[in-house]
Amino acid sequence: MKLAISSLFAVTLSAASLSAGAATMRTDLLGEPVQPASAERTIVTALAGRTIDIAGGTKWVNVKHGEVIRFVSNGREFTWYFDGVSQPRPFDMAEIAPAGFLDHGVKVYVSLGDDALI
């Protein structure tokens, strides 16, 4: 009986940890904010290739993997380098935007970049 209770507890704990992990996406998998060059950073400092204005009616944005995008909304801005893992589904921009940047939901669709090997 002790073995059955221990096994049930282990299965329950495993299921709980899996569902908790699925609920939180690590933003480093989505890319990274553009940062100034430093001795520690070996990648080239990226300049935004284009600017996307997020207005009240914006529901989604389309970007390519490897792009550097400057997002502007209500006088605020942030720049993001989409170098994370391939995203099969869209994600909420709120996951990468600074707090208070958005006042409504915006989905980000990341397509394969020009350097993708298919």
C-alpha positions as CSV (number, residue, x, y, z in Angstrom):
1,M,0.0,0.0,0.0
2,K,2.9,2.4,0.8
3,L,4.3,1.7,-2.6
4,A,1.0,2.6,-4.3
5,I,0.7,5.9,-2.3
6,S,4.3,6.8,-3.1
7,S,3.8,6.1,-6.8
8,L,0.5,8.1,-6.9
9,F,2.3,11.0,-5.2
10,A,5.2,10.9,-7.7
11,V,2.8,10.8,-10.7
12,T,0.8,13.7,-9.2
13,L,3.9,15.8,-8.5
14,S,5.3,15.1,-12.1
15,A,2.0,16.1,-13.7
16,A,1.9,19.3,-11.6
17,S,5.4,20.3,-12.5
18,L,4.8,19.7,-16.2
19,S,1.6,21.8,-16.3
20,A,3.4,24.6,-14.4
21,G,6.2,24.5,-16.9
22,A,3.9,24.7,-19.8
23,A,2.1,27.7,-18.4
24,T,5.3,29.8,-18.3
25,M,7.3,30.5,-21.4
26,R,10.9,31.6,-20.9
27,T,11.3,34.8,-22.8
28,D,14.9,33.9,-23.7
29,L,13.3,31.3,-26.0
30,L,11.5,34.1,-27.8
31,G,14.6,36.2,-28.5
32,E,16.4,38.9,-26.6
33,P,16.2,42.7,-26.1
34,V,18.8,44.6,-28.1
35,Q,21.6,45.7,-25.8
36,P,24.6,47.9,-26.3
37,A,27.8,46.2,-27.3
38,S,30.2,45.2,-24.5
39,A,33.3,43.2,-24.1
40,E,31.2,40.3,-22.7
41,R,28.9,40.2,-25.7
42,T,30.4,38.7,-28.8
43,I,27.5,39.3,-31.1
44,V,27.3,42.4,-33.2
45,T,25.1,45.0,-31.8
46,A,22.0,44.9,-33.9
47,L,20.3,47.9,-35.3
48,A,16.5,47.7,-36.0
49,G,15.8,46.8,-39.6
50,R,12.3,48.3,-39.3
51,T,9.9,50.0,-36.9
52,I,6.4,48.7,-36.2
53,D,3.9,51.2,-34.7
54,I,1.5,49.5,-32.2
55,A,-1.8,51.5,-32.4
56,G,-5.0,50.8,-30.6
57,G,-6.3,48.7,-33.4
58,T,-3.2,46.5,-33.8
59,K,-4.1,42.9,-33.1
60,W,-1.0,41.2,-34.4
61,V,2.4,41.8,-35.9
62,N,4.4,39.6,-38.4
63,V,8.2,39.3,-38.0
64,K,10.8,37.0,-39.3
65,H,13.3,34.9,-37.3
66,G,16.6,36.9,-37.1
67,E,14.9,40.3,-37.6
68,V,15.6,43.2,-35.2
69,I,12.4,45.2,-34.8
70,R,11.8,48.5,-33.0
71,F,8.3,48.6,-31.5
72,V,6.7,52.1,-30.8
73,S,3.5,52.7,-28.9
74,N,2.2,56.0,-27.3
75,G,5.7,57.6,-27.2
76,R,7.4,54.5,-25.7
77,E,9.6,52.1,-27.5
78,F,11.6,48.9,-27.2
79,T,13.7,46.9,-29.7
80,W,13.7,43.1,-29.9
81,Y,16.1,40.7,-31.7
82,F,14.0,37.7,-32.7
83,D,16.8,35.1,-32.5
84,G,15.1,32.6,-30.2
85,V,13.9,29.1,-31.1
86,S,11.4,28.7,-33.8
87,Q,7.8,29.5,-32.6
88,P,5.2,27.2,-34.1
89,R,2.4,29.3,-32.6
90,P,2.0,33.1,-32.0
91,F,2.8,34.4,-28.6
92,D,1.6,37.5,-26.7
93,M,3.8,40.6,-27.1
94,A,3.3,41.2,-23.4
95,E,5.8,38.4,-22.8
96,I,8.6,40.5,-24.3
97,A,7.4,44.1,-24.0
98,P,8.4,46.3,-21.0
99,A,5.7,46.6,-18.3
100,G,3.0,49.1,-19.3
101,F,4.0,49.2,-23.0
102,L,0.7,47.6,-24.2
103,D,-2.8,48.5,-23.2
104,H,-4.4,45.7,-25.2
105,G,-3.4,42.2,-26.5
106,V,-1.1,41.9,-29.5
107,K,0.0,38.6,-30.9
108,V,3.4,38.1,-32.5
109,Y,3.8,35.7,-35.4
110,V,7.4,34.7,-36.2
111,S,8.0,33.2,-39.6
112,L,11.2,31.5,-40.8
113,G,14.0,34.0,-41.5
114,D,15.8,34.5,-44.8
115,D,18.6,32.3,-43.6
116,A,16.4,29.4,-42.7
117,L,17.4,26.0,-44.0
118,I,14.4,24.1,-45.0
